Amino acid sequence: MAEAFDVIVVGGGNAAFCAALAAQEQGAKVLMLEASSEDESGGNSRFTAGSVRVVYNGVDDIKTLVPDLTPQEIAETDFGTYTADQFFDDMARVTQNRADPDLVELLVTRSFDTFCWLRDKGIRFIPIYGRQAFKIDGKFKFWGGLTVESVGGGPGLIKMETEAARKRGIEIRYATRALSLLFDGVRVNGVRVRHDGAESDLHAKAVVLACGGFESNSEWRTRYLGPGWDLAKVRGTRFNTGDGIRMATDIGASTRGNWSGCHAVQWEMNAPEFGDLAVGDQFQKHSYPFCVLINATGKRFVDEGADFRNYTYAKYGRVVLEQPGQFAWQVFDAKVKHMQRDEYKIRQITKVTADTLEEFAKKLEGVNAEQFLKTIAEYNAAVKNDVPFNPNIKDGRRTVGLAIDKSNWANTIDTPPFEGYAVTCGITFTFGGLRINTDGEVLNTDYQPIRGLYAAGELVGGIFYFNYPGGSGLTSGAVFGKIAGTSAARAGHN
Ligand SMILES: Cc1cc2nc3c(=O)[nH]c(=O)nc-3n(C[C@H](O)[C@H](O)[C@H](O)COP(=O)(O)OP(=O)(O)OC[C@H]3O[C@@H](n4cnc5c(N)ncnc54)[C@H](O)[C@@H]3O)c2cc1C
């Protein structure tokens, strides 16, 4: 007899687990399909630091999410707040008011409840000391709306979610790639899959697509993001090749969102084509607000201190891709060395150091050394040294009068040893995707729900445009995964 499930979830990342757990909670018999082997499973979610953007109104909410917070941690930390209004403002600002208001409403207002729900499923969170809070005068202060992460980062998140799913009888089939949807012209009834080189059909009352964007598909990248994007490195999984989007559009789904846009960061220049799970997100180089960025012509090309890292990092990968040779050097001096994040300490790094600027200039491979020295001299002369440096606020310690000024955290580059780190563009995920409604149903080109078809995670369009507030990807996957899984299970009973 053919196997039958209530809900099939395509994907094995955070959005998929949240959909599966939510569907199971409604009493559904759930199957998850993961294209990769178990070794490589977990999608981009596994590559993350596990940082999640969540609304909280003070330390009590943090205590709810992190019940084992110690009294000492509470005493030594200013968690501040990250209110719904702040999250709404951040989404409006960074997406230039393009994000779908109904989807953003869900993303913001459901974020806290959804992570509490995940906590109840056994997922543990801790504060992100170090990367998101600098200690000043004996107290940590969180500055960027990004305050908690899963224990063990992305790998920890996937491990805990896998355990939570298995404990509840959710079956996960690895090395099983969904190829197409079974659609009878009225509703989706299952998925055609390939496992071990053989194709077969799996039947279900509803299907949730949670199998990522098209970031790992160099041909689609070039087609939709534009020329040059074939040259970007992929930060995460090699399995997100746009299959979910293709399968849905093949049966008439409507697309939506910023198809020419993506999340892309500064990434180690010599990193491999796809992410390496042993290195995770450590190829990123995100202390750039405290450095100057130099391209092949020896010039600066972007305001490194335009905003906190959380609000610029996802768009500066594109800026680096647009530079000659698709690379840049991050230049630090000894004064700000202590500001560097842990990722600057890894072995797989393209780094040069020197004790004089002249010697340093010669070591910056591919860079016009003469212009570099001129750029640094002009930059140093333009720094407003009378404004105190403070990494916890936008300190207004800026340069004045340069063609491209640095707006905050500007320090002269004059104290040896000088350090340079070579970066290129690393793509994280694509923004364009499928059109869904607030129940997570995928809509057809007449904007009617395709019966039995739901979507969550990266492949949902209409949420992020141009840029992205750090930590929102996991939040989006969790919130919309839970919604899609719940709706899919309920649809099975109609
Ligand atoms: C290096 C890195 C660091 C990041 N850091 C953070 C962070 O700290 N915080 C944050 O919020 N976001 C972060 N992100 C973004 C975040 O990873 C994503 O937004 C989020 O994880 C997407 O979840 P998802 O479930 O939609 O996709 P994924 O986690 O990528 O899951 C998609 C899954 O679908 C599977 N799949 C693909 N095609 C098929 C198919 N045809 N059949 C079956 N399975 C298929 C894939 O194997 C994969 O397991 C980071 C991303 C990267 C790459």
The ligand as an ORCA input file, in Angstrom:
! r2SCAN-3c Opt
* xyz 0 1
  C      26.786     31.559      7.329
  C      25.382     32.009      7.662
  C      25.125     32.644      8.878
  C      23.837     33.079      9.185
  N      23.592     33.616     10.424
  C      22.312     33.886     10.779
  C      21.989     34.239     12.115
  O      22.849     34.235     13.020
  N      20.694     34.544     12.397
  C      19.695     34.465     11.439
  O      18.546     34.759     11.742
  N      19.970     34.082     10.186
  C      21.244     33.784      9.833
  N      21.493     33.344      8.560
  C      20.352     33.241      7.620
  C      19.569     31.984      7.942
  O      20.410     30.865      7.815
  C      18.406     31.754      7.027
  O      17.649     32.902      6.858
  C      17.509     30.664      7.612
  O      18.256     29.686      8.230
  C      16.702     30.038      6.523
  O      15.997     28.936      7.035
  P      15.249     27.984      6.021
  O      14.741     26.870      6.823
  O      14.338     28.768      5.160
  O      16.410     27.467      5.026
  P      17.553     26.407      5.290
  O      17.966     26.376      6.697
  O      18.617     26.686      4.281
  O      16.872     25.022      4.974
  C      16.534     24.658      3.659
  C      16.659     23.154      3.559
  O      16.041     22.668      2.384
  C      16.810     21.600      1.876
  N      16.459     21.451      0.455
  C      16.740     22.267     -0.576
  N      16.177     21.796     -1.711
  C      15.522     20.660     -1.378
  C      14.745     19.728     -2.097
  N      14.506     19.863     -3.415
  N      14.233     18.660     -1.439
  C      14.455     18.486     -0.108
  N      15.174     19.350      0.626
  C      15.699     20.432      0.002
  C      18.224     22.008      2.149
  O      19.080     20.895      2.155
  C      18.087     22.654      3.514
  O      18.226     21.720      4.550
  C      22.785     32.900      8.243
  C      23.039     32.233      7.034
  C      24.321     31.780      6.747
  C      24.545     31.053      5.440
*
